[in-house]
Amino acid sequence: MAIGLFRWATGFWGYSGFNVPPMHGDFEAQRHWMEITAHLPISQCWLLGTIGSIIDPSWFALSASHGFESQLLKVYMRATVLVSEYLVYIPAAIILNRKLGRIRGVSSWESSVALVAILMQPATILIDHAHFQYNTVMLGFVLASVSSMLAGRALWGCVFYVGALCYKQMALYYAPAIFAYLVGVCAVRGFDFGRILTIALVTVVSFAACFAPLLLGSIYDQYRGISAFNAKETPLPPLLADLPIRINERSWYFPPLLQLTQSIHRIFPFARGLFEDKVANMWCAIHTMHKLHVYSIGQMRRISTVITLVSILPSTMTISVSPRAELLPWALASTAWGFYLCSFQVHEKSVLLPLLPMTILLGSDGGLGTEMRAWIGWANMLGVWTLFPLLKRDELRMPYAVLTLVWAFLLGLPPTSFSLYFGRQSKNGELKLITKLLHLAFYAVMIAWHFGEAFVPPPDDKPDLWVVLNVLIGFAGFGVCFVWCNWQLILRSGMMEEHWSDRLRIEAAQKRKKQ
């Protein structure tokens, strides 16, 4: 109940695009998708808006409701986010947290504290309930997938992950880790071809079930004489346009093929550019020093793909060689950081993806210990701090400050408490000096940045000075998070112990030969 009240209270503040015509923002984008589903055939729509049209037809009146912002509509839209979260994300988080606690022997009290910290994660609340999106549906399906794999139900894990991917393509950030884990599970005790085939079949059937309404609906629309394509208004998706053969637009298979290629085109949004707005990743940071628009989209797509694949290689190799389900959150966090930092077309909100599996680890053994709490807490505080320029545009300074400070107080983090770094807590599982200096330096810089951004106007020739500094500082910190997650994954997999034990045995054998 308390978790829901925080979310609902956050919704009283502004949102993306509030009173900003003609584009408006994410609120209008979600409302518009509901508008077209309430009026257009399935071949031309995305989400369901029928319920809202029953309550008040003016909310989703076709064309006439563009930019509509009545108070009751806002309540309805906010409620849809809250209800969807209670239906998917919160149950999945509770189940996964309990499962982690039972597997790793965590006490019920620590598990409960960790659950509150997970559900009160400020970045997720601010993006979905303030800025306005539905990311928690996708994230909830991911948590359900991990929970299923922890329970040894890999097939259900595939079903839930496909649901996450079909709901929002950002779930691709997790795909390499999940694929590598499933390959490792099938190969760890000899190559189990039958199990691989079953997993592949279930995955394909899950995708087919998700796409069936869209594809079959497009065929039915064509049967009714409703065209899914107008060459004068809309170009063909690149995949369809580049086919070596010409597809007859009147054939029965053209509408489903059009919908399928259009979906793939949307899942891989190369046409939208290397990054969106100013985001704390590699490409935006480099762009401040060396303008990347001198390179073609094709060149940057290939470069970013190669670098992303290299960045996720250590985590995917580790989880495939040591496919233990309790290591999966570490692998998910590592690959998600790799995608966030190096991949093509990244948005500020994408930071939710690496932060989620890291935060879930608060419910594992040692999750509320000094080291884990310090690192996971620092990553979350840094993550929500990099979202501030986006939240500021939506007039969300107050909920940002309240939710961030409440979460810091709950976990005993700076600036509300320094007990993790000094005092009795720091002695119970002493942090290394380099960790203390690193974290405290970033906390000091983040606080100083807020004062500078609030009271020192940027120079006329550098109007984005404070935003650019936010990007550079965030990128440096996220790079450290990426390295830490990969290092923890390798350490916990036991690969380092095996390496050193093998090396010691070889050295001992060599000494015996010399004697």
DRENFI-878935 format. One record per residue (C-alpha): residue number from 0; residue in one letter; x, y, z. Coordinates in pm, whole numbers, plus 50000, padded with zeros to 5 digits. Example, Ala and Ser with C-alpha at 12.3 -4.5 7.8 and 13.67 -1.06 7.14 Angstrom:
% DRENFI-878935
<0,a,<51230,49550,50780>>
<1,s,<51367,49894,50714>>
END
This chain:
% DRENFI-878935
<0,m,<50000,50000,50000>>
<1,a,<50277,50245,50093>>
<2,i,<50461,50164,49769>>
<3,g,<50144,50243,49574>>
<4,l,<50093,50572,49758>>
<5,f,<50443,50690,49667>>
<6,r,<50375,50605,49304>>
<7,w,<50034,50772,49298>>
<8,a,<50165,51085,49472>>
<9,t,<50444,51109,49215>>
<10,g,<50177,51118,48945>>
<11,f,<50040,51449,49079>>
<12,w,<50341,51627,48929>>
<13,g,<50423,51704,48567>>
<14,y,<50489,51462,48285>>
<15,s,<50661,51446,47950>>
<16,g,<50511,51702,47712>>
<17,f,<50277,51874,47960>>
<18,n,<50150,52194,47790>>
<19,v,<50417,52166,47519>>
<20,p,<50237,52167,47181>>
<21,p,<50249,52056,46907>>
<22,m,<50467,51751,46979>>
<23,h,<50365,51719,47346>>
<24,g,<50562,51412,47470>>
<25,d,<50547,51056,47598>>
<26,f,<50210,51112,47768>>
<27,e,<50054,51214,47436>>
<28,a,<50236,50930,47255>>
<29,q,<50080,50670,47488>>
<30,r,<49739,50835,47467>>
<31,h,<49761,50854,47088>>
<32,w,<49838,50481,47062>>
<33,m,<49526,50413,47264>>
<34,e,<49332,50653,47042>>
<35,i,<49414,50474,46719>>
<36,t,<49343,50128,46865>>
<37,a,<48999,50240,46967>>
<38,h,<48910,50348,46611>>
<39,l,<49133,50186,46349>>
<40,p,<49160,49824,46232>>
<41,i,<49427,49603,46384>>
<42,s,<49660,49645,46086>>
<43,q,<49691,50016,46174>>
<44,c,<49704,50011,46554>>
<45,w,<49919,49912,46852>>
<46,l,<49766,49927,47204>>
<47,l,<49421,49895,47358>>
<48,g,<49225,50214,47431>>
<49,t,<48877,50064,47431>>
<50,i,<48822,50084,47807>>
<51,g,<48906,50455,47816>>
<52,s,<48671,50522,47523>>
<53,i,<48389,50356,47718>>
<54,i,<48450,50585,48016>>
<55,d,<48474,50903,47807>>
<56,p,<48479,50890,47423>>
<57,s,<48637,51238,47403>>
<58,w,<48962,51109,47556>>
<59,f,<49044,50904,47249>>
<60,a,<48836,51064,46974>>
<61,l,<49014,50998,46646>>
<62,s,<49222,51302,46535>>
<63,a,<49014,51545,46748>>
<64,s,<49176,51435,47078>>
<65,h,<49533,51524,46985>>
<66,g,<49696,51698,47282>>
<67,f,<49393,51637,47506>>
<68,e,<49493,51690,47872>>
<69,s,<49183,51686,48092>>
<70,q,<49222,51605,48461>>
<71,l,<49014,51287,48440>>
<72,l,<49220,51166,48145>>
<73,k,<49538,51221,48346>>
<74,v,<49392,51020,48634>>
<75,y,<49297,50740,48396>>
<76,m,<49638,50732,48228>>
<77,r,<49822,50739,48560>>
<78,a,<49597,50459,48685>>
<79,t,<49679,50239,48385>>
<80,v,<50049,50261,48472>>
<81,l,<49983,50179,48838>>
<82,v,<49749,49888,48764>>
<83,s,<49982,49738,48504>>
<84,e,<50265,49759,48756>>
<85,y,<50060,49583,49025>>
<86,l,<49962,49316,48774>>
<87,v,<50312,49240,48640>>
<88,y,<50612,49415,48797>>
<89,i,<50536,49408,49169>>
<90,p,<50428,49039,49186>>
<91,a,<50732,48939,48980>>
<92,a,<50965,49140,49206>>
<93,i,<50816,48986,49521>>
<94,i,<50842,48630,49388>>
<95,l,<51199,48674,49264>>
<96,n,<51311,48842,49587>>
<97,r,<51167,48559,49797>>
<98,k,<51321,48296,49573>>
<99,l,<51663,48460,49593>>
<100,g,<51628,48481,49970>>
<101,r,<51539,48113,50007>>
<102,i,<51815,47994,49774>>
<103,r,<52086,48204,49941>>
<104,g,<51961,48171,50300>>
<105,v,<51872,48537,50353>>
<106,s,<51669,48619,50666>>
<107,s,<51308,48729,50621>>
<108,w,<51385,49071,50772>>
<109,e,<51671,49142,50530>>
<110,s,<51464,49009,50243>>
<111,s,<51178,49245,50333>>
<112,v,<51409,49546,50356>>
<113,a,<51559,49455,50019>>
<114,l,<51211,49425,49865>>
<115,v,<51118,49774,49985>>
<116,a,<51443,49909,49835>>
<117,i,<51373,49733,49505>>
<118,l,<51016,49864,49479>>
<119,m,<51119,50214,49589>>
<120,q,<51394,50241,49326>>
<121,p,<51368,50612,49239>>
<122,a,<51464,50598,48870>>
<123,t,<51188,50351,48786>>
<124,i,<50918,50543,48975>>
<125,l,<51021,50877,48826>>
<126,i,<51030,50754,48466>>
<127,d,<50707,50554,48469>>
<128,h,<50488,50744,48716>>
<129,a,<50618,51098,48664>>
<130,h,<50775,51130,48318>>
<131,f,<50514,50872,48203>>
<132,q,<50592,50539,48041>>
<133,y,<50512,50168,48088>>
<134,n,<50863,50027,48134>>
<135,t,<50769,49822,48441>>
<136,v,<50556,49586,48232>>
<137,m,<50863,49487,48031>>
<138,l,<51083,49482,48341>>
<139,g,<50827,49270,48525>>
<140,f,<50831,49006,48250>>
<141,v,<51212,49002,48274>>
<142,l,<51194,48945,48650>>
<143,a,<50942,48664,48594>>
<144,s,<51182,48510,48342>>
<145,v,<51474,48519,48589>>
<146,s,<51252,48380,48865>>
<147,s,<51147,48090,48641>>
<148,m,<51507,48008,48557>>
<149,l,<51600,48017,48926>>
<150,a,<51324,47761,48981>>
<151,g,<51465,47541,48703>>
<152,r,<51181,47619,48463>>
<153,a,<51378,47737,48163>>
<154,l,<51084,47700,47923>>
<155,w,<50864,47934,48127>>
<156,g,<51163,48166,48146>>
<157,c,<51168,48177,47765>>
<158,v,<50796,48251,47751>>
<159,f,<50822,48543,47993>>
<160,y,<51130,48684,47824>>
<161,v,<50962,48675,47484>>
<162,g,<50672,48864,47643>>
<163,a,<50917,49130,47765>>
<164,l,<51083,49157,47424>>
<165,c,<50753,49181,47235>>
<166,y,<50627,49445,47477>>
<167,k,<50934,49669,47445>>
<168,q,<51241,49614,47231>>
<169,m,<51477,49751,47499>>
<170,a,<51462,49403,47655>>
<171,l,<51714,49311,47382>>
<172,y,<51978,49442,47625>>
<173,y,<51932,49117,47819>>
<174,a,<51913,48880,47520>>
<175,p,<52285,48784,47496>>
<176,a,<52306,48692,47865>>
<177,i,<51987,48484,47856>>
<178,f,<52092,48313,47532>>
<179,a,<52440,48235,47671>>
<180,y,<52291,48102,47995>>
<181,l,<52050,47869,47812>>
<182,v,<52329,47743,47585>>
<183,g,<52543,47676,47890>>
<184,v,<52261,47492,48068>>
<185,c,<52212,47267,47764>>
<186,a,<52586,47201,47723>>
<187,v,<52711,47177,48081>>
<188,r,<52654,46801,48108>>
<189,g,<52706,46709,47749>>
<190,f,<52535,46860,47449>>
<191,d,<52160,46810,47504>>
<192,f,<52021,46857,47153>>
<193,g,<51669,46765,47259>>
<194,r,<51659,47036,47525>>
<195,i,<51795,47296,47285>>
<196,l,<51530,47201,47032>>
<197,t,<51255,47227,47296>>
<198,i,<51375,47572,47408>>
<199,a,<51391,47691,47046>>
<200,l,<51042,47556,46975>>
<201,v,<50889,47720,47283>>
<202,t,<51057,48050,47195>>
<203,v,<50927,48042,46838>>
<204,v,<50575,47948,46953>>
<205,s,<50582,48234,47209>>
<206,f,<50679,48484,46940>>
<207,a,<50409,48342,46713>>
<208,a,<50147,48382,46987>>
<209,c,<50249,48745,47043>>
<210,f,<50246,48833,46673>>
<211,a,<49942,48623,46578>>
<212,p,<49678,48891,46651>>
<213,l,<49869,49146,46444>>
<214,l,<49941,48915,46151>>
<215,l,<49603,48740,46140>>
<216,g,<49426,49072,46195>>
<217,s,<49602,49221,45894>>
<218,i,<49487,48928,45678>>
<219,y,<49130,48972,45805>>
<220,d,<49146,49347,45736>>
<221,q,<49249,49279,45379>>
<222,y,<48959,49034,45347>>
<223,r,<48729,49319,45458>>
<224,g,<48882,49542,45193>>
<225,i,<49089,49754,45437>>
<226,s,<49435,49826,45300>>
<227,a,<49727,49815,45541>>
<228,f,<49952,50017,45312>>
<229,n,<49930,50341,45117>>
<230,a,<50231,50395,44893>>
<231,k,<50157,50768,44862>>
<232,e,<50161,50827,45240>>
<233,t,<50394,50564,45385>>
<234,p,<50714,50413,45241>>
<235,l,<50777,50040,45264>>
<236,p,<50990,49923,45558>>
<237,p,<51356,49891,45447>>
<238,l,<51357,49512,45489>>
<239,l,<51060,49477,45257>>
<240,a,<51177,49743,45012>>
<241,d,<51520,49577,44978>>
<242,l,<51387,49233,44886>>
<243,p,<51522,49117,44547>>
<244,i,<51170,49030,44433>>
<245,r,<50865,49253,44410>>
<246,i,<50577,49154,44638>>
<247,n,<50229,49200,44499>>
<248,e,<50051,49441,44732>>
<249,r,<49720,49269,44662>>
<250,s,<49843,48922,44757>>
<251,w,<49707,48768,45079>>
<252,y,<50054,48738,45234>>
<253,f,<50156,49102,45175>>
<254,p,<49977,49247,45486>>
<255,p,<50134,49005,45739>>
<256,l,<50472,49042,45570>>
<257,l,<50436,49420,45589>>
<258,q,<50348,49408,45959>>
<259,l,<50635,49170,46037>>
<260,t,<50900,49376,45856>>
<261,q,<50760,49696,46006>>
<262,s,<50789,49545,46355>>
<263,i,<51152,49442,46294>>
<264,h,<51224,49792,46161>>
<265,r,<51083,49940,46485>>
<266,i,<51271,49694,46708>>
<267,f,<51603,49801,46552>>
<268,p,<51560,50181,46520>>
<269,f,<51874,50259,46320>>
<270,a,<51697,50542,46142>>
<271,r,<51668,50739,46468>>
<272,g,<52039,50812,46500>>
<273,l,<52328,50703,46720>>
<274,f,<52181,50836,47046>>
<275,e,<51875,51031,47152>>
<276,d,<51911,51361,47334>>
<277,k,<52213,51378,47569>>
<278,v,<52273,51038,47727>>
<279,a,<52563,50932,47951>>
<280,n,<52713,50672,47718>>
<281,m,<53029,50640,47511>>
<282,w,<52901,50798,47191>>
<283,c,<52750,51109,47345>>
<284,a,<53064,51158,47556>>
<285,i,<53289,51127,47250>>
<286,h,<53057,51356,47053>>
<287,t,<53130,51642,47294>>
<288,m,<53499,51625,47192>>
<289,h,<53479,51491,46837>>
<290,k,<53162,51538,46632>>
<291,l,<53042,51198,46514>>
<292,h,<52795,51329,46257>>
<293,v,<53084,51345,46008>>
<294,y,<53048,50967,45982>>
<295,s,<52761,50799,45801>>
<296,i,<52486,50612,45985>>
<297,g,<52609,50289,45825>>
<298,q,<52964,50339,45953>>
<299,m,<52853,50419,46307>>
<300,r,<52610,50127,46306>>
<301,r,<52890,49885,46220>>
<302,i,<53137,50040,46466>>
<303,s,<52888,50044,46753>>
<304,t,<52783,49684,46681>>
<305,v,<53142,49559,46696>>
<306,i,<53223,49750,47015>>
<307,t,<52900,49637,47181>>
<308,l,<52972,49273,47098>>
<309,v,<53322,49306,47242>>
<310,s,<53186,49470,47560>>
<311,i,<52939,49187,47630>>
<312,l,<53181,48906,47546>>
<313,p,<53325,48857,47900>>
<314,s,<52984,48829,48067>>
<315,t,<52829,48603,47802>>
<316,m,<53130,48371,47801>>
<317,t,<53131,48353,48180>>
<318,i,<52760,48272,48217>>
<319,s,<52779,48011,47940>>
<320,v,<53081,47838,48097>>
<321,s,<52933,47861,48448>>
<322,p,<52555,47856,48389>>
<323,r,<52429,47893,48745>>
<324,a,<52093,48067,48777>>
<325,e,<52202,48276,49077>>
<326,l,<52466,48437,48852>>
<327,l,<52206,48544,48596>>
<328,p,<52134,48888,48753>>
<329,w,<52507,48966,48739>>
<330,a,<52521,48863,48373>>
<331,l,<52209,49064,48289>>
<332,a,<52353,49374,48456>>
<333,s,<52688,49333,48275>>
<334,t,<52540,49292,47928>>
<335,a,<52288,49572,47987>>
<336,w,<52569,49809,48087>>
<337,g,<52757,49707,47772>>
<338,f,<52456,49788,47555>>
<339,y,<52382,50113,47735>>
<340,l,<52739,50239,47704>>
<341,c,<52824,50121,47352>>
<342,s,<52517,50034,47144>>
<343,f,<52331,50227,46875>>
<344,q,<52030,50449,46960>>
<345,v,<52037,50475,47340>>
<346,h,<51802,50693,47543>>
<347,e,<51852,50825,47898>>
<348,k,<51569,50602,48020>>
<349,s,<51760,50292,47905>>
<350,v,<51962,50315,48228>>
<351,l,<51669,50138,48397>>
<352,l,<51778,49813,48233>>
<353,p,<52122,49769,48396>>
<354,l,<51997,49916,48724>>
<355,l,<51718,49660,48764>>
<356,p,<51928,49339,48793>>
<357,m,<52180,49524,49011>>
<358,t,<51904,49636,49249>>
<359,i,<51752,49288,49261>>
<360,l,<52083,49165,49405>>
<361,l,<52004,49352,49728>>
<362,g,<51785,49050,49808>>
<363,s,<52066,48796,49763>>
<364,d,<52320,48685,50024>>
<365,g,<52527,48983,50134>>
<366,g,<52302,49216,49934>>
<367,l,<52257,49449,50232>>
<368,g,<52618,49407,50341>>
<369,t,<52859,49694,50326>>
<370,e,<53020,49630,49986>>
<371,m,<52710,49529,49789>>
<372,r,<52493,49802,49936>>
<373,a,<52759,50065,49872>>
<374,w,<52808,49968,49507>>
<375,i,<52443,49905,49418>>
<376,g,<52332,50217,49604>>
<377,w,<52598,50429,49434>>
<378,a,<52499,50299,49088>>
<379,n,<52133,50383,49150>>
<380,m,<52208,50729,49286>>
<381,l,<52431,50799,48986>>
<382,g,<52168,50660,48749>>
<383,v,<51884,50876,48875>>
<384,w,<52119,51177,48883>>
<385,t,<52188,51139,48509>>
<386,l,<51810,51150,48454>>
<387,f,<51781,51492,48619>>
<388,p,<51809,51701,48296>>
<389,l,<51522,51499,48148>>
<390,l,<51316,51526,48468>>
<391,k,<51386,51898,48498>>
<392,r,<51223,51961,48159>>
<393,d,<50909,51793,48295>>
<394,e,<50911,52011,48612>>
<395,l,<50991,51707,48830>>
<396,r,<51260,51853,49056>>
<397,m,<51060,51802,49377>>
<398,p,<50966,51433,49328>>
<399,y,<51323,51373,49211>>
<400,a,<51463,51518,49534>>
<401,v,<51211,51345,49763>>
<402,l,<51231,50996,49611>>
<403,t,<51608,51004,49577>>
<404,l,<51665,51119,49937>>
<405,v,<51408,50873,50076>>
<406,w,<51584,50587,49896>>
<407,a,<51925,50707,50015>>
<408,f,<51793,50725,50373>>
<409,l,<51646,50375,50348>>
<410,l,<51981,50225,50245>>
<411,g,<52201,50452,50455>>
<412,l,<52365,50623,50155>>
<413,p,<52510,50970,50106>>
<414,p,<52404,51245,50131>>
<415,t,<52168,51128,50411>>
<416,s,<52426,50904,50583>>
<417,f,<52796,50827,50553>>
<418,s,<52790,50524,50782>>
<419,l,<52885,50288,50500>>
<420,y,<53211,50475,50451>>
<421,f,<53286,50587,50809>>
<422,g,<53190,50455,51151>>
<423,r,<53080,50115,51279>>
<424,q,<52908,49994,50960>>
<425,s,<53220,50060,50754>>
<426,k,<53422,49838,50991>>
<427,n,<53175,49552,50946>>
<428,g,<53293,49444,50601>>
<429,e,<53544,49723,50543>>
<430,l,<53532,49887,50202>>
<431,k,<53862,49924,50023>>
<432,l,<54014,50270,50033>>
<433,i,<53993,50306,49655>>
<434,t,<53619,50228,49670>>
<435,k,<53561,50486,49942>>
<436,l,<53753,50755,49755>>
<437,l,<53580,50675,49426>>
<438,h,<53224,50673,49562>>
<439,l,<53266,50977,49784>>
<440,a,<53429,51172,49501>>
<441,f,<53130,51102,49275>>
<442,y,<52881,51190,49550>>
<443,a,<53066,51520,49607>>
<444,v,<53071,51597,49234>>
<445,m,<52698,51518,49198>>
<446,i,<52608,51749,49486>>
<447,a,<52838,52023,49355>>
<448,w,<52685,51985,49008>>
<449,h,<52335,52039,49149>>
<450,f,<52443,52362,49318>>
<451,g,<52622,52480,49005>>
<452,e,<52329,52394,48777>>
<453,a,<52086,52572,49008>>
<454,f,<52280,52892,49076>>
<455,v,<52547,52938,48806>>
<456,p,<52410,53016,48457>>
<457,p,<52610,52862,48171>>
<458,p,<52801,53087,47929>>
<459,d,<52607,53215,47628>>
<460,d,<52826,53018,47387>>
<461,k,<52785,52695,47591>>
<462,p,<52416,52678,47689>>
<463,d,<52432,52300,47748>>
<464,l,<52738,52315,47973>>
<465,w,<52574,52156,48279>>
<466,v,<52401,51886,48077>>
<467,v,<52726,51796,47901>>
<468,l,<52906,51774,48236>>
<469,n,<52627,51545,48356>>
<470,v,<52687,51321,48053>>
<471,l,<53065,51305,48100>>
<472,i,<53049,51236,48474>>
<473,g,<52771,50981,48430>>
<474,f,<52960,50801,48153>>
<475,a,<53271,50773,48371>>
<476,g,<53070,50634,48662>>
<477,f,<52874,50390,48446>>
<478,g,<53201,50264,48300>>
<479,v,<53311,50179,48654>>
<480,c,<52976,50003,48717>>
<481,f,<53027,49800,48399>>
<482,v,<53374,49685,48509>>
<483,w,<53256,49607,48865>>
<484,c,<52961,49394,48749>>
<485,n,<53179,49195,48510>>
<486,w,<53447,49145,48775>>
<487,q,<53192,49028,49032>>
<488,l,<53041,48786,48781>>
<489,i,<53381,48634,48704>>
<490,l,<53474,48609,49073>>
<491,r,<53144,48448,49175>>
<492,s,<53154,48203,48885>>
<493,g,<53463,48038,49040>>
<494,m,<53663,48071,48720>>
<495,m,<53941,48265,48893>>
<496,e,<53971,48001,49166>>
<497,e,<53993,47726,48906>>
<498,h,<54260,47922,48718>>
<499,w,<54475,47977,49026>>
<500,s,<54432,47620,49154>>
<501,d,<54535,47482,48814>>
<502,r,<54834,47715,48809>>
<503,l,<54941,47609,49159>>
<504,r,<54914,47239,49064>>
<505,i,<55129,47297,48754>>
<506,e,<55392,47486,48956>>
<507,a,<55396,47212,49222>>
<508,a,<55440,46944,48954>>
<509,q,<55727,47138,48798>>
<510,k,<55902,47167,49137>>
<511,r,<55869,46791,49197>>
<512,k,<56025,46721,48857>>
<513,k,<56323,46946,48938>>
<514,q,<56375,46767,49271>>
END
